[in-house]
């Protein structure tokens, strides 16, 4: 379901272990069958993100290279010539942001490695768009002293175990990147200066979003001492790597810079209260904005500061739903009404700025919405929506320019994101790349959000996905539950899990249980104090009864599934309402769930799960299987709380589908 207005406003290696004795798994049964394979849906992406430069003249792209690592390149839109800035098999470029029209920052991660094999932080690096002036700013693990830089390259040993093998990039070769010898780096031509004593500690991060228009510096933060909620603020010079502490009164929780890069506002802790402090541009003195204090919930936040001293703030201001308001610091006055709101969803909007002017607001309700204030952008959006009527079409705004070519991201429930260039003069689109070019939209199942009243009257949204071309008769159904308590509400976008399950012939329901964020305070607080209260289980049972009444679900063929909180909630609901469910699939389930389950359960766990150690999960598995021999157990080596290795992910979902087939397809 696509919306154009708001309702109120118009990895690589795999080792899988199985069973009590944990022997190697043999070849899976589906390998020789013609049923849809999970590998089609959980395959590596191709173009992961695109980032328009502030002047609109370049696009930074994160794409998967032939070696399957994520490389970073910059495309000059005038010449359409790309420049590769980073490319390594293991160290994937991530968190890319432009700090000026010519300079970027980025970090790295090992996205395909299981969590147990990852032993370093993301670091932080800066580089010019032409590949020059590369510098590391934040260490990944241990700092490495470089002994010598000369025409023959760089020499200096990395301490044993200092960082993971194979990290680094085409523009890299600097300390802390994980080479056994720095000289092993594939290319160090961009390295101009190495001063390892200036690297910031691994837990130093960028204050985001970056709104600075300056050339040289960004604001960063890191936890202050043992008080994890309190932060220290730094100003980092990107050219020299030097940083200085910023003086802000009180215990800072969050901070915000204006468009010129000046630290202008901060939320500080004062005992049990949270205060908003403001640094006056004329005097540089800090003062408290008494009538602009954060509310109790964590959703409150400053989204933008304009040059005239107007704050754009996501706040409830006594209402159930979060909305976007403006606050005039000089007049100490809130806007008379919200600038963006919804009657059914919280609105936590991004403020879009072009040439120091607020041109629109972008936020997600059941789908992403852009509310344009600028008539030219509004007209452009209309043109794009006519060309691409079946997708959400996100226009990237150049903050410092008005380019002829626009970057557009198009996506929907059946279409993974496609990155396009739109020529304003010719009104034609050119394709830059796609997240999953192998996915055929016409073969995907559509999803729709419906609503029903729970037994206590609380409205529960539920996303419904039926197999493509399925008859309107009741189907075997899987309720796939959210991974975390207080997870944010779903949105209208392509999802590998539900598309795979739908391709295997299941109707998939995703209820937004009480406690879900993004649906207002009443819905959030209705979960009560316990994560597995009767309210949550009743919502799951009520979803089943509703789906049966609607003719969606076959009452004799209903299953539950999920990971983390979703796995625990599924098993709790199945224990409390055993008559409703045939089986369940649970990844990373906690050990304090009811073990007296009579329905078959597929339990799977990572042996490096820090949240629920394998020993506890195995004890729970033994308790379940002692009275339930039909249950199954799988352990994935080196995986943590979440599956990261694509091969492991594919294996798990194939086994989950085989398990569901076994217990649901037969009446």
N, C-alpha and C positions, 0 to 999 in steps of 0.2 A: 504494500500500500504506500503510494508516494504522496507526500504532502508538499505543497508550495507555500502554505501559510500556516500560522499557528491557529489553534481552534478559537482562541479568544481574540485573535487579531487577524483575522483574515490571513637425526644426524648420521652419521656414518657407521661406526662399529656397533655391533649389537650382540649382547649376551643375555639370553632369556632363560630363566630357571623356573622349574615347575615342580609342584608336588612337595610332600613332606621331606623327602630326601634331596630335593632340588636337583634332579638330573637335567641334562641338556634336553631341550625340546626337539622333537623330530619334525620333519617337514609338515607344515599345516595342511589340513584336509582340503582347504579351499584352493590350494595352489593349482589343482587340475580341474577346477570347476569353472562354470561360466557365470557365476554370481558376481555382482559388482565387488571389486576389491577396494579395500580402504586406501591402498597406495594411490589410487586415482584422486582421492580427495585430500590426502595429507601429503602430497608431493611438495617439494620445495617450490616456493614462490619464485618469480622471475624479477619483476620490478617492484621493489618494496615501498619506495616512497619517492616523491619529487618535491623539491623545495625551490620556490622562486626567489631570486635575489631581490634585495630591497628596491633596486632601480628597475627591475623587470627585464634585465638584459640577459640573464643567465638562469639556468635551471640546474640545481644539483640533484643527481640521481643516485639512488642506492639500488644496485642491480646484482643479481647472482651471476658470478663469472663461471667459466668452464670448470674451474677447480672447485666450484660450489661455495666458495666464500663470497661474502657480500662486499662488493667494491664500491668505492665512491668516485664519481666522475662529475665534471661540470660541462654542460652543453652551452656554448655561445649561440644565442638565438639568431644573431645576424649572419654568422657564417655556417651555423649548424655543425661546428667542429667540436668534438668532445675532447676533454683533457682528463686523463685518469689520475686521481690523487692518491688513491689507496686501493691495494688489491692483494689480499693474502688468503690462503686456504682456510685458516682457522680463525684469525682475528677479523671479525665481521664489523664493518663500519655501522655505527648506529648513532642515534641522537644528534643528527645533523642540524645545525642552525647557522644562518648567516648573521655575522656581527656587523658587516658593512657590505656595500655592493661588490667588494673585491675579496673579502675574507670570510672564511668559515671556521667553525669549530665542530669537532665530532669526538665521539668516544668509540670504544670497541667492545665486543663481546664474542664469546664462543657459543653461538646460538644453537649449534647442532650437538654440542657435547652434553652428555648427561651431567646433572648437577654435581655428582660426586667427583667428576674430573675437572671441574672448574675451580681454580684456586687463586683468582685475582680479581681485582675490581675493574671498572670500565676505563679508568684513566681519563685524560682529556688532551686533545691535540688541536693545534690551529695551523692553518695553511692558507696561502693565497689561492685564488681561483685559477691562476696559471701554473700552480704547482710549486711556487717558490715560497721562501720564508716559512718553512715548516718548523714547528716547535712543539715539544711536549710540555704540558703545563701541570698535569697531575699524574703522580705515579700510579702504577697498577698494583704493585705489591712492595718490592724492595727497591731502593735506589741503587743504581750501579754507577760506580765511578769510572769515567772514561779516562784512560791514560794518555791517549795521543790522538790527534786528528792531523792528517797530512795528506799529500797527494795520493798516497797508497790506500787511503781509506781510514777507518776508525779501528782502534784496538782497545781492548779492555775486557776483562772477564766478567761474566755474570755470575754472582754467587750461586752455589749449588742449590737448586730448588727455589730460586728466587721468583721465577715466573713460569708459566706453562710453555712447553715447547711449541715452536711454530708460530707464535704471535708476531705481529709486525705488519708492515705494509710496503707497497711499492715506493712510497715516498718516505719510508721510515728507515730505521737503523739506529734509533736513539736508545738511550738507556731505559731499562725498565720494560722493554718490549718483549723480552723472553728469549733472545737468542743465546745459545751456549757461548758464542763469541760474538761481540758486536759486529765484527767483520763478516759474519755469516749473513748479515742483512742483504737482501737482493739488490738494493739500490739506495745509496745514501746521498745522491747528488743534491737533494734539496736541503740537507742539513748544513746550517751555517754556524750554529753556536750550540755548545753543550755545556750546561751548567747544572749538574744534577742536584746540587745543594739547593737550587731554587724550586725544585718540584714540590708542589703541594701534596699533602698526604692523600691517600687513596679515597678517603671519605669526604673529599671536597667536591662540591657540585655547583652547577650553574644555576643562578637565580633565574627562573624561567616563568613567563616567556621573556625573551630578550626583546626589548623595545628600543634599545640604545641606537642612536644614529651616529655615534662617535666612531672613530676609526680604530682606536687603540685599546679600549678597556671594556671589561664586563664586570658585573657584580656576581660574587660567588658566596656560597655558604657551606658551613660544616657544623656538625653537632658540637656543642660547647660542653666540654667535660663529660660527666656522667649523666647530665640532664638531657636526655635525648630529644625532648620537646623544645629545648632552648638552643638557638643557633648563634654562631659567630659569623659576621659578615665581612667579606674581603672585597677589595677592588683589585682586579688582576689586569696588569698591562700585557696585552697579547704579543707585543713586539719583544719585550725584555723578559717576560716571565715573572717579573717582580709583582709582589702583592703587598697591600697594606691593609691593616684592619680599619674598619669603618666604625666610628663612634656613634652608637645609638643608645639612648637612655633606656634602662630597664632590660628585662630578660626577653629577647626577641624571639618570636615564634615564626613570623613571616615578615617579609619586607617587599617593597615595590619601588621600582625606578620609574621616572617619567620618560618621555620619548627622547629626551636629550641624554639619557643615561645617568641622570642624577638620582641618588637615593632620596626619595621624597616622602614615603609613608612606611610605617612599620606597625605591626601588631605586637604588643608586648604583654607579658604576664605580670599582673600586680596582685599577688596573693591568689585568691580564687577568681579574680576578675581578669578579663581580657580588655585591653584598651587599644584604641587606634591613635598613634602619634603622628604628627605632621611636621615636617621641616619647612619653615617659611622660606620661599625663594629669596625674599628681600633681606632677611636677617640671618638666615641659616640656623635659626634657633628652633628647637623642637617644642611642640606643645601638644596637649591632649585634645582630641576632638570628642568632647564629652557626649555629644548626641549622635556619634557615629561609631558606637562600640559594637564589636561582634556579639552575636547572639550565642546561645549555649551550643547550638549544633555546629558541626565542623564545616558545613557547606558555605558559610559566610565567607566572602572574599572580595578583595579589590581586584577588578579585572583590567582597569586602564586608568591612567591619569593624563588628562589633557593639559596643554600649556597654560590654560586659564585657571587651573586649580580645581577642576571638576573631577571628582572621583566617580567611576562607574563601578557599582557594587552589586554583587549577587547577595541578596538578603531576603528574609521572610517578612520582617517588620510587622510581626504579630499575626501573619497569615499562615495558612497551612502549607502553601506552595511557595517555593523559592522563585524569585523574580529578579529582573535586572532593574536597578534604580540608579539615578544620578544623585550626587551630593555635592553641592557648591560649598567649598571650604570657606571662602570669603564671606558668604552670606549665612553660613551655618544652616543650610536649608536643603531638604530632600526634594526631589521632583514630586509634583502633585500626584502622579500616577506612575506605575511601572513603565519602563521603556519597552520591555518584552516580558510576556507572561503567558501562561497556559492554565486553563481550568482543571486539567487532568494530570499535568506533569510539572515537576520542578524545572525551572529554566535557569541553567547555569551557563550564561552566554559568553562567547568570545567576542571581544569588541574589534571590529575591522577598521583599520585606519589607513588612509591614503593622503599623503602630503599634509600631514598634521590635522586632518579632518576626519571625524568619525563618519564612516560611510555606511555602516551596517552592523548587524549583530548575527552571530551564527551559534546555533545551539541544537541539541538533540532532544526531541520528545519521543514519539514512537519512531520517527525518522528524523534525519537531519534537516534543519530549516535554516535558510538565510533570509533575514528580514532587512532588506535594503532601505536605507534612508536616502541615498544618492540616486537621482532619477536615471543617470546614465548606466550605473551598475544594474539598476532594476530592469532597464530595457535590455541590457546584455543578457541578464538571466532569462528573460522571456525568450530571446532569440535562441539561447542554448536549449531551453526546455522544449522548444518547438522542434529543434533538430534531434534532441535526445529525450523523447517523451517518457521513456520507461525507466529512467534512472534519476537518482539524486545527482545533481550537477554542481559540484563545488568549485567556485571560481576563486583562484588565488589572487590576493590583492597585493600589488607592489606598493609598499609603504612610502617610497620616495620617488615614484615615477608614474607615468601613464602610458605603458607600453602598448604597441599595436598588437602584439601577440600575447594572448592570455593563457595561463596554465589552468587546465580544467581537470578535475577528478570526477569520473562518472562511476556510480556503483548502485547496486540494488540487491534485493534478496536473492536473485538468480544470477547476478553479474558481479564477480569480483572486480575490484577497482581497476579501471582503465585510465591511463594518463594521456591527456590530449593537449594539443596547442590549438587555440582558436584565433584565427586572423580576423580582426575587427573590420578590416576593409573589405576583404573578399567574402567574409562570413563562412569560411570553410574550416573544417577540422582536420588536423593531422595527428596521427597516433604516435606517441612517444614510447609507450610500453604498457604492460599489463601485469597485474599481480599474479594472475593465473591464466595465461593465454590458452592453456590446454582445456579449460573449462568451457563447454558450450552452454550458453545461457538457456537456449531453448530446451535443453535436457534437464534443467534443474527444476526443483519443486518450489512453488511459491509459498510464502509464509504470510499469515495475517494475524492481527491481534484482535481478540474478542474479550468480552468482559462478562462476569457473572457475580452474583452476590453470594459470599460465603455464609455459613449458618448464623453468624452473628451480624450479618448485614454489611460487612466490609467488602468493598468492590475489589475483585481479584482479576487483573488482566492476565490473559493466557495466550501465548503465541501458538498458533496451530499450523502445522506443516503436513500436508497429505502427499503421498507419492505422486509423481507426475503421471497424469492420465489415469489415476486410480478411479474405480467406480465409487459411487456415492454411498455404498454399503459400509457398515461398520468394519473397521480394520483392526488387526493386531496393533497395539499402541504402546509406546514407550514415553513415560514422563521423564525428561532429562532435566535434572535440578541444578541450580546454580552452584558454582564452586565455593562461594564464600558467603557467610552470614553478612547481611547488609550489602550484598553485591548491588551494583547499579542495574537499573532496568535494561532490558534488551532493546535492540533497535533493528530497524528494517535494513538488514545487510546480509550478504552471503556468509554462511557458516558451514564449515566442513563437517562437523559432527552431525548436525541435523540433516544435511544433504546426503550424507552417507547412509544414515539410518532410513531416510525416506527412499533412497535408491534400493535398499534391501526390502522394501515393501511395508515399512512400518509408518503409521501415523505418529508424529512426534509432537508432544505437548511440552511447552515451557511455561509453567505458571510462575507469575511474579508474586511469590509468597509474601505474607506479611513480614516486615523487616527489610524489604527491598528499598534501596535508596532511589530517589528520583521521582517518587510518586506522592510526595508530601509527608508531613510530620505524622499525621494520623496513621498512615500505612506503615511508616518506619517504626513507630513506637508500639504498634499493635502486636509486635512479636513478643513483648514482655522482656524479662531479664534473662531468661534461659534460651540457648540456641535451639534446643530440641523440645520446646514446649508443646502442649497439646494443640495450641493454635496453629502452629506450622504443620503438624500432622493432619489436623482437620482440614486445612487448606488443600493439602495433597489429596485427601479423600474426597473433598468437595469437588475438586477439579475432575476426578474420575467420574463421579456421579453426573456432573454437568456434561462431560464428553459422551457418556453413555446416552443421556437424554437427548443430546444433539445428533445422535447417530454417527458420531465420529469413531468411537471406541467400541470394540467387541468386548462385552463385559467378562468373557471367559479368557481373554487373551491380553492382559495388561501387565506391563512390567515397569520397574523403576530403574533409574540409572543416574550416575553422577560421580563427582570426585570431591574429596575434601568434605566441606560442609554438606554438599549435595549427596555424597555417599552416605554420610551419617544420617541425614534427614530421611533418605530413602529407606534405610534399614529400620529406623525408628517407626516410620509410618507403616512399613510392612508388618512390623511386630504388633502395632496397635490396631491395624485394620487388615488382618490376614486374609479375609474373605475377598478382598479386592484385587490382590496381586498374585501373579503366577511365579515371578522370579525377580531378581535384581542384579544389577551390575554395579560394583563399587570399587573405585580406585582411591587409594590412600584414605581408607576409612580409619577413624579414631577408634581406640580400644575400649571406650566406655559405652559402647552401644549394646543393645540387647542381643545376647547370643542365642537365645532360645528361638531360632527361626526354623520353620518347617519347610518353607519354600526354597527351591534351589537358589544359591547365591554364587556369583562369580566375584571373588575377591582378588585384587591385584595391588601390588605395592612395589615401591622402589627401595632397594636396600640401603640407600643413603638419604632416606627421608628424615630430616632433622625434626620436623614437627611431630611425627609419630614414628619412633624408632622401630626397626624391623622386628625386634624381639617382642615388642608389645603387640604389633599387628599379627605376628605369628601365633602368639598366645590366644588372641581373639579368634583367629582362624581355627585353631584346634578346638576351641569351645563351640564354634559353629558346627564344624564337621563331626563332632562327637555325636550329635543327634541329627545330623543332616548330611548323610553320605553323598547326596547328589550335588553338593556344593563343590566348587572348584577354586584353586588357589594358584596364583602366578606371582613370581618375583622377577623384577627387571634390574639387572646389575647396574650399579652406579647411578641409577635414576633417583631423583629426590622427590619432593612433593608433587612436582609437575613433570610430565613426560616431555623430554626435549629432543632426544634422538629420533629423527623421522622414521627410522626402521622400527624402533620400539613402538612408536605411536601407531604405525601401520599394523604391526603385529597385534597390539592390544585391541584395537578396534575391530580387526578381522575376527579375533577370538571372541570378542563381545558379541558381534553379529551372529557368529556361529552358535553361541550359547543362546541368544535370543531366538534364533531360528528353531533350535531344538525344543525350546519350552513354550514358544508362542504360536508357531505356525500350525501346529496340530490343535484342533479344537479340544 
